[in-house]
């Protein structure tokens, strides 16, 4: 029987999952995805593509479709950030030190995707070891922003560190993509590329098989075209995993069902300290758009006082870099990955392997983290940062006694030019000002499209909820998403 289904790759995951698929549908949509990847090769989205395994998965899906017993993601083409271990498929974390690393096991998240019938297209580009906000810090070169290309600009970043995943979704190379969020690395690229990025409550989705950056902050999540699509993927990948000591046993009700739940007239809070950070006309317009959408969905708007939230950024970077210096100590040229050649001894091998294998930003963060943990400075830096983290988490918890969710911009600016922050790394870190408090407190948050800035590039807004309130966050975000055109 000839397959006549086509055009799904430019649509939504919910449309694909809800379609009455016929035999050959999985092969057809895979072909569309591969053609789109080939058309957009200049964006440098994929580090590794998985054509052979993807075709085998599509063939298996078509057999299941033919038998009329489709799984939740049957035949859906999905892209995966290249810090997820994938059995038999190269996994690099965008670093030279892991250029030829092929994992002997499958991560929890990718196992869930495959078990649900998804087709893994390949591994997307990222900032090396997820350290960055632009996908410039990759051993495989920078990824370009599809929204910038549409404006005739080939010098715009897609955000980071999950920039490849966000670009893949924005360019219709896949129906959805998987990323990780340590300090905004799903939400910020979603904002820059004009798509949706969802970070679940810390621990709701297992980190098993994710190459670690900062273990107490890293969280798998989803980049998709709509809130509903993000919920569909989250229903598949969230769940308890005994192999991850931080994995929660708490389970959510089905997230896609919660989108239709009547939230009544929720109270939505805006942090006063963030509202005062109006650094441009575009950011002011985004604040006004947030306030407008709150009114459109019939919610009550209040301003909440979060005096310690301004200390989130320095505390985050001390904690994240300290954990990174510990996590990356395993890359020494002994057990796996790149090893420097023609060394004169063990110490020389360590030094040259790490010096040649790591990029400049990774080395900078390892050095800063090691310094913060060093004797004589631990109390002064890391311990004080941990105390600030507790204050921020407590303060946000108190805010949710007054409001149902918080709403504020995802990033202070639209996507910037490649190299814009190269000479001043601190200015790059400031791009995370609106996202890092969420990770410090382990809260669920989602970025949805907000406005189009004066330069034609998108800016997103985010909805943040209390721990375990993922269904409520998605429900309110879904209503605010629908209010865009209301």
Buried (B, 14 or more C-beta within 10 A) or exposed (E): EEBEBEEBBEBBBBBBBEBEBBBBBBBBBBBBBBEBBEEBEEBBBBBBBBEEBBBEBBEBBBEBBBEEEBBBBBBBBBBBBBBBBBBEBBBBBBBBBBBEBBBEEBBBBBBBBBEBBBBBBBBBBBBBBBBBBBBBBBBBEBBBBBBBBEEEBEBBBBBBBBBBBBBBBBBBBBBBBBBBBBBBBBBBBBBBBBBBBBBBBBBBBBBBBBBBBBBBBBBBBBBBBBBBBBBBBBBBBBBBBEEBEBBBEEEBEEBBEBBEEEBEEBBBBBBEBBBEBBEEEBBEBBBEBBBEBBEBBEBEBEEBEBEBBBBBBBBBBBBBBBBBBBBBEEBBBEEBBBBBEEBEEEEEBBBBBBEBBBBEBBBBBBEBBBBBBEEEEEEEBBEBBBEBBEBBBEBBEEBBEEBBBBBBBBBBBBBBEBEBBEEEBEEBBBBBBBBBBBBBBBBBBBBBBBBBBEBEBBBBBBBBBBBBBBBBBBBBBBBBBBBEEE
